[in-house]
Amino acid sequence: MPDMKLTTRAEDFSEWYNQLVLRAELADYAPVRGCMIVRPYGWALWENITAALDKRFKATGHVNAAFPLLIPRSFIDKEKSHVAGFSPELAVVTHGGGEKLEEPLVIRPTSETIIGHAYAKWIQSYRDLPILINQWNSVVRWELRTRLFLRTLEFFWQEGHTAHATAEEAEAETRQMLDIYTDFAVREAAVPVIPGRKSAAERFAGADQTYSIEAMMGDCKALQAGTSHNLGQNFAKAFEIRYLDKGGVLQHCWTTSWGMSTRFVGAIIMVHGDDQGLILPPRLAPFQLVIVPIYKTDDERAAVMENAQRLRRELVDAGIRVKMDEREGMSPGFKFNDWEMRGVPLRLELGPKDVAKASVVLARRDRPGKEGKSFVPQQGIAAAVAQMLEEIQKALYDRALEFRRANTAEPADYEEFKKAVEKGFAFSWWCGGTECEEKIKEETKATMRCIPLEQPGGSGKCIYCGQPAAEKAIFAKAY
Amino acid sequence: MPDMKLTTRAEDFSEWYNQLVLRAELADYAPVRGCMIVRPYGWALWENITAALDKRFKATGHVNAAFPLLIPRSFIDKEKSHVAGFSPELAVVTHGGGEKLEEPLVIRPTSETIIGHAYAKWIQSYRDLPILINQWNSVVRWELRTRLFLRTLEFFWQEGHTAHATAEEAEAETRQMLDIYTDFAVREAAVPVIPGRKSAAERFAGADQTYSIEAMMGDCKALQAGTSHNLGQNFAKAFEIRYLDKGGVLQHCWTTSWGMSTRFVGAIIMVHGDDQGLILPPRLAPFQLVIVPIYKTDDERAAVMENAQRLRRELVDAGIRVKMDEREGMSPGFKFNDWEMRGVPLRLELGPKDVAKASVVLARRDRPGKEGKSFVPQQGIAAAVAQMLEEIQKALYDRALEFRRANTAEPADYEEFKKAVEKGFAFSWWCGGTECEEKIKEETKATMRCIPLEQPGGSGKCIYCGQPAAEKAIFAKAY
């Protein structure tokens, strides 16, 4: 029912989100609690995300593969922190083919263990390194509180798993992938992100170091939008992933893993969306432009449709993703609302008068009302549309960055800090102590999101304990 | 160890297959019985298969989506034949998040039930029809006897699920998808297939009609390489998938489903492979051409590599998928064997003499030895390679078709029939009776593969019972 108004973000951000996801037909609830159906429109968006990431992975020498869904329960137990982190979240298969299994199997919550097992078999010498494999799949984690895209029992993602000969190479890989996530978020999704290092408390279960990109949502909360882990030799030791070095000495490998998931769809929604619905960045939008033909009589219809089809072909030939809304029995106004809900970046309106004047109306989704409308001649339409899509892409990024800046404080003391994390991000000196981190979380519900790679330099005093601090960190309430 | 010879096909076809899959690094065994790891080279082949199919699906108006992995156990029970067919093969999740589940969940063996549930919710009126959705995923069926790619507990595939307003539309869709599978097999994989109708006994559990494409493998056995099912109103009734027609009357929908899986990789191996290993059809090969530079001294190396890189760039710019084998410490002969095992259609050899003469040696994988080698000038290399790849693609198809023809008999009586199915396919009149089909299976181990869409016309006598028969069918032993 796209003609019903959404709850506004100001009224109830969370309710706005849930309604939008359903009404834009991005996803739906599945019969199993906490699972989701990603509907065709949502999946088309995800396909564009995967294509943009996959291109970057392959350009940096990675290849795709597929490891099994089912993992022996005992594998999870092999790495100490890993088992502690994932045991409570496992889905367990106890029966197969009508019989009870000798050893229970788990549905992968992530694949470090089963891939570690394979790498141990495949890697013999330094010549076999590095191994740079990614896989696109879904994983299952038994979450209690779920939200479509943001946290679901089953979610879709990519998980990269690499093995290297040295600690330096593993660290370089970990950082390279963080850079790729950053580049993707900024350039493709128009989502400004802060790349940084996680605290020990927030690390992946089994990692020596976790990096993440953090984004500010429309309600000023943080969302972790991608992570890259340096696993050190932890999994290599647990799974005996070893290689003969050039000197003939057996060494443990250094491994990494990194992932980005359908959660990122939630980020796009909450960064760009407005009270009319979704706003999609042109580079990822399934449809970059929707044509809404406007007519009353059959004669008008014939003339408008003929012209509309011609324009469609011209735009498609120029590589623009176009949807033609030919639905009968729906008013143009209804269609406008419908495509606004779905966040199509540009709308092309074409009525009999436009046909007569050989022009069209282009309406920008990111600027509602008259301000976003312009009359554009049909001559050279493809170039005009391409340019406008680029402008929208840039405008979305600029707006999101400005919003984050406006809602990020650098509080002078802890009192200011407490107010700051009520409203948005606090960027503060932190001593690095787990105790301060825990106290802050306890007292304010804000967590240490990351220590940004980009630091102001110098040093200061920890916002909580006042002891000397060498780095500044982002604190915020988070999804 | 690509320098070790494969068991030949004549010695032991099944062992040849297993060795080839492992040595070409297409797949590996997983720690869980019957599961497989699809290795990067095998997955790159699968990615090319998926791209070729996905393009065809989208060109015919289908969209992709993602339905959940986990299905309530009770869903499977809703369609009578479906439950009978799939119950024995289910993997059952009984515990999640450390607790016993109230209702056990099954890992999807196929998604008719969960998609039927969603369609019932999404479809209200004739305006919502048709729904044409496909998904790429993996499913789990608890098979007892497994073989890499051919039959695994978890396998990768696409499953299309459509809903229509009329029986005619559903049948047209079912046939359209069979045509798409046929076109894909013939044009992309160079695999000749026989599209036809299955018998009642061989139908999908819950279908009114199943169509399949059947291919002859290198050991003359049949392999079902893709199926398309007309589900009638069976699932629509079980899941209450209904729509209001134009007259305002509530009607049940007509649904279809269709799938092609990683099994097709097995078909490619067994149709084209030879005693040296895999032979990949150029249109699907991850690498269409491998460059093997040949040199002894450092000077030679410099000259050869400079020339090789130039050729590589030229070929890549022309859209050819090129692998440069720069591995050190391996002889050219070793590399030749290695890439023959992996089935790369063309090998480009380049030594100091070739550099001097501004030519290269091209060696066709499908014609071993001198016969397949030619000296080609470097001038115009991309066009020469493109043409040769087309020739190889055609030659592979022609050879496979000729092989099938040579091993397909039209036996005059049941005695001849029994001999024919020992050696290959028998194309025989069949009365259509399940009893004859069962007797034949019992006595010869051959099954009714399909009733080809292309029929000679006229009528004859059933090869088993001698009663009048209106159609001819393919009988063969099958994978």
Boltz contact constraints between the chains, C-beta under 6 A:
constraints:
  - contact:
      token1: [A, 30]
      token2: [B, 68]
      max_distance: 6.0
  - contact:
      token1: [A, 31]
      token2: [B, 72]
      max_distance: 6.0
  - contact:
      token1: [A, 31]
      token2: [B, 117]
      max_distance: 6.0
  - contact:
      token1: [A, 32]
      token2: [B, 70]
      max_distance: 6.0
  - contact:
      token1: [A, 35]
      token2: [B, 68]
      max_distance: 6.0
  - contact:
      token1: [A, 37]
      token2: [B, 67]
      max_distance: 6.0
  - contact:
      token1: [A, 37]
      token2: [B, 118]
      max_distance: 6.0
  - contact:
      token1: [A, 38]
      token2: [B, 65]
      max_distance: 6.0
  - contact:
      token1: [A, 38]
      token2: [B, 66]
      max_distance: 6.0
  - contact:
      token1: [A, 39]
      token2: [B, 65]
      max_distance: 6.0
  - contact:
      token1: [A, 40]
      token2: [B, 63]
      max_distance: 6.0
  - contact:
      token1: [A, 40]
      token2: [B, 65]
      max_distance: 6.0
  - contact:
      token1: [A, 43]
      token2: [B, 64]
      max_distance: 6.0
  - contact:
      token1: [A, 43]
      token2: [B, 65]
      max_distance: 6.0
  - contact:
      token1: [A, 43]
      token2: [B, 66]
      max_distance: 6.0
  - contact:
      token1: [A, 63]
      token2: [B, 40]
      max_distance: 6.0
  - contact:
      token1: [A, 64]
      token2: [B, 43]
      max_distance: 6.0
  - contact:
      token1: [A, 65]
      token2: [B, 38]
      max_distance: 6.0
  - contact:
      token1: [A, 65]
      token2: [B, 39]
      max_distance: 6.0
  - contact:
      token1: [A, 65]
      token2: [B, 40]
      max_distance: 6.0
  - contact:
      token1: [A, 65]
      token2: [B, 43]
      max_distance: 6.0
  - contact:
      token1: [A, 66]
      token2: [B, 38]
      max_distance: 6.0
  - contact:
      token1: [A, 66]
      token2: [B, 43]
      max_distance: 6.0
  - contact:
      token1: [A, 67]
      token2: [B, 37]
      max_distance: 6.0
  - contact:
      token1: [A, 68]
      token2: [B, 30]
      max_distance: 6.0
  - contact:
      token1: [A, 68]
      token2: [B, 35]
      max_distance: 6.0
  - contact:
      token1: [A, 68]
      token2: [B, 154]
      max_distance: 6.0
  - contact:
      token1: [A, 69]
      token2: [B, 154]
      max_distance: 6.0
  - contact:
      token1: [A, 70]
      token2: [B, 32]
      max_distance: 6.0
  - contact:
      token1: [A, 72]
      token2: [B, 31]
      max_distance: 6.0
  - contact:
      token1: [A, 88]
      token2: [B, 98]
      max_distance: 6.0
  - contact:
      token1: [A, 91]
      token2: [B, 93]
      max_distance: 6.0
  - contact:
      token1: [A, 91]
      token2: [B, 96]
      max_distance: 6.0
  - contact:
      token1: [A, 92]
      token2: [B, 95]
      max_distance: 6.0
  - contact:
      token1: [A, 93]
      token2: [B, 91]
      max_distance: 6.0
  - contact:
      token1: [A, 93]
      token2: [B, 93]
      max_distance: 6.0
  - contact:
      token1: [A, 94]
      token2: [B, 94]
      max_distance: 6.0
  - contact:
      token1: [A, 95]
      token2: [B, 92]
      max_distance: 6.0
  - contact:
      token1: [A, 96]
      token2: [B, 91]
      max_distance: 6.0
  - contact:
      token1: [A, 96]
      token2: [B, 142]
      max_distance: 6.0
  - contact:
      token1: [A, 97]
      token2: [B, 142]
      max_distance: 6.0
  - contact:
      token1: [A, 98]
      token2: [B, 88]
      max_distance: 6.0
  - contact:
      token1: [A, 117]
      token2: [B, 31]
      max_distance: 6.0
  - contact:
      token1: [A, 118]
      token2: [B, 37]
      max_distance: 6.0
  - contact:
      token1: [A, 142]
      token2: [B, 96]
      max_distance: 6.0
  - contact:
      token1: [A, 142]
      token2: [B, 97]
      max_distance: 6.0
  - contact:
      token1: [A, 154]
      token2: [B, 68]
      max_distance: 6.0
  - contact:
      token1: [A, 154]
      token2: [B, 69]
      max_distance: 6.0
